[in-house]
Amino acid sequence: MPIATSTTTSSRLLSLLSLLQVRRDWPGLLLAQRLGVSERTVRRDVDRLRELGYLVHAVKGPDGGYRLEASSQVPPLLFDEDQAVALAVALRIAVGTGAGIEEAAARALATVRQVLPSRLRHRIDALEIEPTDHKSQVDTDLLLALSTAIRACEELRFDYRSPGREDDGPPRRVQPHHLVVRAGRWYLVGWSPEREDWRTYRADRMTLRIPNGPRFTPRQVPGGDVAAFLAARFKGSEHTNTWPCRAEVILDLPLKDVAPFVGDDTAEEVGPHRTRLLTGSWSWASLAAKLARFDAEIEVIEPPALVDAFAALSERAARVSAGRPAAPGTPRR
C-alpha cells in the first residue's frame, strides 16, 4: 500500500487514479487539462498504472481516452496521507464491531501501520479508541447475505431464536430494508408481509433459509430516518423518537446531583436544592421506578398517571417489606 508523497509523479498518479475511479470514460485531452500536463505525460502515467496492476483500457473514438476496469487481482493501493490515516482509524474501530471481522481487521491494521511513515504512525498510535463492547458475535457471511438481499430487494425467509422459546417457531418472512448496528448488536429492520407492519430482528438470532423469496418494491421507513425509527422502537414508541410516557417532576436535589443521570432527559435548576426534570420511559411503572432511584423527595407536576404509578409502586413495596406477596392474579396498576 504505497503512500503518495509530495513528489510530482506519485501525486499525479494518485490524482489520475482518483479521476479514473469517479467517471467511466475520460477523454485523454480532458485528463491532461485536469492534471495540468500534456497528453503524452498522461499516456506515460497510464502505463505506470498498468505496470502496478490496474486495468486501464484505451477507449477508441473521436476524442480517444481511458477507462478503468476491475482487476481479477488486487493491485497495489495508492493512498494520500489523510486517506491512509482514515483507513487505519476505520480498521481500529472495525476490530470492535462484532461483525466477525475482528481478526482480519487487526491483521489489516498491522499491515497498514507497518508501511506508514513514522510521523503518521505517531498520529495513529496517539489516537486511543476503545473497542465497542459488542454483546453478540454475528457471522460475516450472514451480514453479507443480509446486505445483498437489501440491495437486490429480495424477500428473506429465516428461522428466528426468540428469547424464552425452546424452538424457533414457524419460519418468518421479511422484506429487508436496513442493517443497523446499535449498542454493540446488529439489527435488521424490515417490513413483515404477514404482520403488515415494520419489524426489527437481531441478526445473531437469524438463520437464513435458501433461496431468498421474491423481489419487492421498497417502501420508506416511517419518518424516513432508520436510526430515529430504531431508537423510537427501543423506547416503545411506534412513530416518533420519544418515550410514550412523559412527565414533569421537581426533585429535591441540586442540579449537579441530577445532571450525571439525565441522559436524553431535560433538567434545569429551579432553586439551590431543587431541579425540574422532564423525563420519560416506556411505561408509567418504569418511570416511577426510574425516578425513585434518586432517593429524594419528588413533586409530580404532570401527569396524574405518574402519581397513580407511584401509588402502585408504594403498595407493591409495602407488600415486599412485610413479606406478603400479592395474591395470584392480582391486576397490575
C-alpha positions as CSV (number, residue, x, y, z in Angstrom):
1,M,0.0,0.0,0.0
2,P,2.2,2.9,-1.2
3,I,1.6,6.2,0.4
4,A,1.7,9.1,-2.0
5,T,4.4,11.6,-1.1
6,S,4.8,15.2,-2.2
7,T,6.8,14.3,-5.3
8,T,5.2,15.3,-8.6
9,T,5.0,11.9,-10.2
10,S,3.4,10.0,-7.3
11,S,1.0,12.8,-6.5
12,R,0.0,12.9,-10.2
13,L,-0.5,9.1,-10.3
14,L,-2.8,9.3,-7.3
15,S,-4.8,12.2,-8.9
16,L,-5.1,10.3,-12.2
17,L,-6.3,7.1,-10.4
18,S,-8.8,9.1,-8.4
19,L,-10.2,10.7,-11.6
20,L,-10.5,7.3,-13.3
21,Q,-12.4,5.9,-10.4
22,V,-15.2,8.6,-10.4
23,R,-16.0,8.5,-14.1
24,R,-16.3,5.6,-16.6
25,D,-14.7,7.2,-19.6
26,W,-12.2,10.0,-19.7
27,P,-11.0,11.7,-23.0
28,G,-7.2,12.0,-22.9
29,L,-7.3,15.7,-23.6
30,L,-9.7,16.3,-20.6
31,L,-7.5,14.2,-18.3
32,A,-4.4,16.2,-19.4
33,Q,-6.3,19.5,-18.7
34,R,-7.4,18.3,-15.3
35,L,-3.9,17.2,-14.3
36,G,-2.1,20.2,-15.9
37,V,0.1,18.1,-18.1
38,S,0.5,17.0,-21.7
39,E,-1.4,14.1,-23.3
40,R,1.9,12.4,-23.7
41,T,2.5,12.6,-19.9
42,V,-1.0,11.1,-19.3
43,R,-0.1,8.2,-21.6
44,R,3.1,7.6,-19.6
45,D,1.2,7.7,-16.3
46,V,-1.4,5.3,-17.6
47,D,1.4,2.9,-18.5
48,R,2.7,3.2,-14.9
49,L,-0.7,2.3,-13.5
50,R,-0.8,-0.7,-15.8
51,E,2.6,-1.8,-14.5
52,L,1.2,-1.6,-11.0
53,G,-1.7,-3.9,-11.9
54,Y,-4.5,-1.5,-12.8
55,L,-6.6,-2.4,-15.9
56,V,-6.7,0.8,-17.7
57,H,-8.1,0.3,-21.3
58,A,-7.7,2.7,-24.2
59,V,-11.1,3.9,-25.4
60,K,-11.5,4.4,-29.2
61,G,-13.4,7.2,-30.7
62,P,-13.1,10.8,-31.9
63,D,-11.6,12.0,-28.6
64,G,-9.9,8.8,-27.5
65,G,-9.4,8.3,-23.8
66,Y,-9.2,5.8,-21.0
67,R,-11.3,3.5,-18.8
68,L,-10.5,1.8,-15.5
69,E,-11.8,-1.7,-15.3
70,A,-12.0,-4.0,-12.2
71,S,-9.0,-6.3,-11.9
72,S,-9.0,-10.0,-11.2
73,Q,-6.3,-9.4,-8.6
74,V,-5.8,-6.7,-6.0
75,P,-3.3,-4.2,-7.3
76,P,-1.2,-2.0,-5.0
77,L,-3.4,0.6,-3.4
78,L,-2.4,4.2,-3.6
79,F,-3.5,6.5,-0.7
80,D,-2.6,10.0,0.2
81,E,-1.7,10.7,3.8
82,D,-5.2,11.7,5.0
83,Q,-6.7,8.6,3.4
84,A,-4.1,6.3,5.0
85,V,-4.8,7.7,8.4
86,A,-8.6,7.4,7.9
87,L,-8.2,3.8,6.8
88,A,-6.1,3.0,9.9
89,V,-8.7,4.6,12.2
90,A,-11.6,2.7,10.5
91,L,-9.7,-0.6,10.9
92,R,-9.1,0.1,14.5
93,I,-12.9,0.8,15.0
94,A,-13.8,-2.3,13.0
95,V,-11.9,-4.5,15.5
96,G,-14.8,-4.0,17.9
97,T,-17.9,-4.1,15.7
98,G,-19.0,-7.6,16.4
99,A,-19.2,-8.3,12.7
100,G,-16.9,-11.3,12.8
101,I,-14.0,-9.5,11.1
102,E,-12.0,-8.7,14.3
103,E,-9.0,-10.8,13.5
104,A,-8.9,-9.8,9.8
105,A,-9.3,-6.1,10.7
106,A,-6.5,-6.4,13.3
107,R,-4.2,-8.0,10.8
108,A,-5.0,-5.4,8.2
109,L,-4.4,-2.6,10.7
110,A,-1.0,-4.1,11.5
111,T,-0.2,-4.2,7.7
112,V,-1.2,-0.6,7.2
113,R,0.6,0.6,10.2
114,Q,3.8,-1.1,9.1
115,V,4.0,0.8,5.8
116,L,3.1,4.2,7.2
117,P,5.8,6.8,7.6
118,S,6.8,7.3,11.2
119,R,5.0,10.7,11.5
120,L,1.7,9.0,10.5
121,R,2.3,6.0,12.8
122,H,2.6,8.5,15.7
123,R,-0.7,10.1,14.8
124,I,-2.4,6.7,14.7
125,D,-0.8,5.5,18.0
126,A,-1.7,8.7,19.8
127,L,-5.4,8.1,19.0
128,E,-7.0,5.9,21.7
129,I,-10.2,4.2,20.6
130,E,-11.9,1.8,23.0
131,P,-13.4,-1.1,21.1
132,T,-17.2,-1.4,21.2
133,D,-18.4,-3.9,23.9
134,H,-20.3,-5.9,21.4
135,K,-23.0,-8.1,23.0
136,S,-23.1,-10.8,20.3
137,Q,-20.9,-12.1,17.6
138,V,-22.5,-12.2,14.1
139,D,-21.2,-14.3,11.3
140,T,-19.7,-12.2,8.5
141,D,-21.4,-14.3,5.8
142,L,-24.8,-13.6,7.4
143,L,-24.2,-9.9,7.3
144,L,-23.1,-10.0,3.7
145,A,-26.2,-12.1,2.8
146,L,-28.5,-9.6,4.5
147,S,-26.8,-6.7,2.8
148,T,-27.1,-8.4,-0.6
149,A,-30.8,-9.1,-0.1
150,I,-31.4,-5.5,0.9
151,R,-29.6,-4.2,-2.3
152,A,-31.4,-6.7,-4.5
153,C,-34.8,-6.1,-2.9
154,E,-35.3,-9.8,-2.3
155,E,-37.6,-11.1,0.5
156,L,-35.9,-13.2,3.2
157,R,-37.1,-16.4,4.7
158,F,-35.5,-17.3,8.1
159,D,-35.8,-19.1,11.4
160,Y,-35.6,-16.9,14.5
161,R,-34.5,-17.8,18.0
162,S,-36.7,-15.7,20.3
163,P,-35.7,-15.5,24.0
164,G,-37.6,-17.8,26.3
165,R,-38.6,-20.2,23.5
166,E,-37.4,-23.8,23.3
167,D,-37.8,-23.9,19.5
168,D,-37.5,-21.3,16.7
169,G,-41.2,-21.4,15.9
170,P,-42.5,-21.2,12.3
171,P,-40.3,-19.7,9.6
172,R,-40.6,-16.0,9.1
173,R,-40.7,-13.7,6.1
174,V,-39.4,-10.1,5.9
175,Q,-38.7,-7.5,3.2
176,P,-35.3,-6.3,4.4
177,H,-34.6,-2.6,4.3
178,H,-31.8,-1.6,6.6
179,L,-29.0,-3.3,8.5
180,V,-28.1,-1.3,11.6
181,V,-25.6,-1.7,14.4
182,R,-26.7,-0.3,17.8
183,A,-25.1,-0.7,21.2
184,G,-22.9,-3.5,20.0
185,R,-25.6,-5.5,18.3
186,W,-26.6,-5.8,14.6
187,Y,-30.3,-5.4,13.7
188,L,-32.3,-6.0,10.6
189,V,-35.1,-3.5,10.0
190,G,-37.8,-4.7,7.5
191,W,-41.4,-4.9,6.6
192,S,-43.3,-8.1,7.6
193,P,-45.9,-9.0,4.9
194,E,-47.5,-11.4,7.4
195,R,-47.9,-8.8,10.2
196,E,-48.3,-5.9,7.7
197,D,-46.0,-3.9,10.0
198,W,-42.4,-3.0,10.5
199,R,-40.3,-5.4,12.5
200,T,-36.8,-5.4,14.0
201,Y,-34.7,-8.6,14.3
202,R,-31.4,-9.3,16.0
203,A,-29.1,-10.6,13.3
204,D,-27.3,-13.1,15.6
205,R,-30.7,-14.8,16.2
206,M,-31.4,-15.3,12.5
207,T,-30.8,-18.4,10.4
208,L,-31.5,-17.8,6.8
209,R,-33.3,-20.2,4.5
210,I,-32.3,-20.7,0.9
211,P,-33.2,-19.5,-1.6
212,N,-34.5,-16.0,-1.0
213,G,-38.1,-15.1,-1.7
214,P,-39.5,-12.9,-4.5
215,R,-38.4,-9.4,-5.2
216,F,-40.3,-6.5,-3.7
217,T,-40.8,-2.8,-4.1
218,P,-39.1,-0.9,-1.3
219,R,-41.1,1.3,1.0
220,Q,-39.9,4.1,3.2
221,V,-39.3,3.6,6.9
222,P,-41.7,5.7,8.9
223,G,-40.2,9.2,9.3
224,G,-37.5,8.4,6.7
225,D,-34.7,8.1,9.2
226,V,-33.9,4.5,10.1
227,A,-31.7,5.5,13.1
228,A,-34.5,7.6,14.6
229,F,-37.1,4.9,13.8
230,L,-35.0,2.2,15.6
231,A,-34.4,4.5,18.6
232,A,-38.1,5.1,18.8
233,R,-38.9,1.3,18.8
234,F,-36.4,0.8,21.6
235,K,-38.3,3.4,23.6
236,G,-41.6,1.6,23.0
237,S,-42.9,4.3,20.6
238,E,-44.4,3.4,17.3
239,H,-43.7,6.5,15.3
240,T,-41.6,9.3,16.9
241,N,-38.3,9.1,18.8
242,T,-39.8,9.9,22.1
243,W,-40.8,8.0,25.2
244,P,-44.5,7.1,25.2
245,C,-44.8,8.0,28.8
246,R,-43.5,11.6,29.6
247,A,-43.7,13.6,32.8
248,E,-42.5,16.7,34.5
249,V,-41.3,16.5,38.1
250,I,-39.4,18.5,40.7
251,L,-36.6,16.7,42.5
252,D,-35.4,17.9,45.9
253,L,-31.8,17.7,44.7
254,P,-29.3,20.3,43.3
255,L,-28.8,20.2,39.6
256,K,-25.2,19.0,39.9
257,D,-26.5,15.7,41.5
258,V,-29.1,15.2,38.8
259,A,-27.1,16.1,35.7
260,P,-24.9,13.0,35.5
261,F,-28.1,10.8,35.2
262,V,-30.1,13.0,32.8
263,G,-29.3,11.1,29.5
264,D,-31.8,12.3,26.9
265,D,-34.0,13.9,29.5
266,T,-34.0,17.7,30.3
267,A,-33.1,19.2,33.6
268,E,-33.0,22.7,34.9
269,E,-32.3,24.4,38.2
270,V,-35.3,25.9,40.0
271,G,-33.6,26.6,43.3
272,P,-30.5,26.0,45.3
273,H,-31.5,22.4,46.0
274,R,-34.4,21.8,43.5
275,T,-34.3,20.6,40.0
276,R,-37.0,20.4,37.3
277,L,-36.8,17.2,35.3
278,L,-38.6,16.5,32.0
279,T,-38.3,12.7,31.7
280,G,-39.8,9.6,30.1
281,S,-39.9,5.9,29.9
282,W,-41.8,3.0,28.2
283,S,-44.4,2.7,31.0
284,W,-45.6,4.6,34.0
285,A,-44.4,1.9,36.4
286,S,-40.9,2.0,34.9
287,L,-40.8,5.8,35.0
288,A,-41.8,5.8,38.7
289,A,-39.0,3.3,39.4
290,K,-36.6,5.4,37.4
291,L,-37.3,8.5,39.5
292,A,-37.2,6.5,42.8
293,R,-33.5,5.8,42.2
294,F,-32.7,9.5,43.0
295,D,-33.5,8.8,46.7
296,A,-35.1,12.3,47.1
297,E,-38.4,13.9,47.6
298,I,-40.4,14.1,44.3
299,E,-43.1,16.5,43.3
300,V,-45.1,15.4,40.3
301,I,-46.2,18.4,38.2
302,E,-47.9,16.3,35.5
303,P,-49.5,13.9,34.5
304,P,-51.7,12.2,37.2
305,A,-50.9,8.8,35.6
306,L,-47.4,9.1,37.2
307,V,-49.0,9.7,40.7
308,D,-51.0,6.5,40.2
309,A,-47.9,4.6,39.2
310,F,-46.1,5.8,42.4
311,A,-49.1,4.6,44.5
312,A,-49.0,1.2,42.9
313,L,-45.2,1.0,43.4
314,S,-45.7,2.0,47.0
315,E,-48.3,-0.7,47.6
316,R,-46.0,-3.3,46.0
317,A,-43.0,-2.2,48.1
318,A,-45.1,-2.3,51.2
319,R,-46.1,-5.9,50.5
320,V,-42.5,-6.9,49.8
321,S,-41.2,-5.2,53.0
322,A,-43.9,-7.0,55.0
323,G,-43.2,-10.3,53.4
324,R,-46.7,-10.5,51.9
325,P,-46.6,-11.5,48.2
326,A,-49.5,-10.4,46.1
327,A,-52.2,-12.9,45.6
328,P,-52.1,-14.8,42.2
329,G,-54.0,-12.9,39.6
330,T,-53.7,-9.5,41.3
331,P,-54.1,-7.0,38.5
332,R,-51.1,-4.7,37.7
333,R,-51.6,-1.0,38.0
